[in-house]
Each structure stands twice: as structure tokens, then as C-alpha cells.
Amino acid sequence: MIHKRFRRNGTPDLLRWIFECDRCHCRHTIGTINGWLIPDHPKSRVHTYCPPCVEHIAQLLITSLTRSA
């Protein structure tokens, strides 16, 4: 989830945007989001994940695929 902040004139204040992981709920500012999985067009059904959660989800998918093969 992206918590957006705007200036009084209505323009986005990107330095104050907070990115929250939809899995572990850790929060980071825009300057520290390297490696995050962030959708191009955020929708209610599209999630935002931090790097450790992306890695964990990928490991689960790989494990489930290798078991079914």
C-alpha cells in the first residue's frame, strides 16, 4: 500500500510518501524502497511487497512448482 501525501497546492510530496508492505506491514519512505515490488497501476487487488517478502513468496512458488513436476 502506498500512503500518499500532497502539498497544500495539491501537488504530490513524494519525499513524504510511505510504502507499506501488504504482507509484513513494514513501512519505508520513497528513498529506501530499492527492490520493492510496486505495481505500475495500483488497484485494490494489486499488492506492494518489500524485498524479503518478494523473496519469500518466490521461494514458496518455486517449491510448489517443483513438487508438482
N, C-alpha and C positions, 0 to 999 in steps of 0.2 A: 504494500500500500504506500502511496506517496502522499504525504501531508504537505500541501502546497501553501505558501504564504505569498501575499501580494502587498505591494506598496499602496499608500493612500491614493495614488493616481490610477490604480488598477493594474499596473504592470507587474509581472511576476518578479518576486525577490528570490532568485534561485539560490542564493547563499543561505537562505533560511529554510529551504525545503528539507524535509525529513523523510528518509526512506526507511520503511519498516518491513522486515521480512514477514511474509504471511505464514511462515512455518514456525519459526522460533521467536518472533516478535522483537528481535534486536533492532535498534534504531541507529541510523547513521546520517550524517549530513552529506550533501552532494559532493563535497571534496574528498570523501572517504569511501566511495561506492565502487571502486575498481573491482571487476569480476562479478558484479551482481547481474542476475538475470532480470532484466527490466523490459517489459513488453513495449513495442512501438506505440500501440494504441491501447492504453489501459481500459479494460472493461471490468465489470463486476466479477466475471468468471475467470479473468486472467490474473495470475498471481505474480508477485515480485519476491525473489528469493536472494538471500545473501550467499556468498561463495560456499561456506560449509554446508548449507542446506542443499544447494545445487549439487554438490559432490555426493552427498548422502542419497539424494533422490536418484542420481545417475547410477550409483552403486546398486541400489535396490532394483532398478530397471535392468541392469546388466545381469544381476543374479537371477532375476525371474526369467529372463530370456535364455540364459544358459541352462537353466533347469528344464525348460520346456523343449529344448533342442534335442 
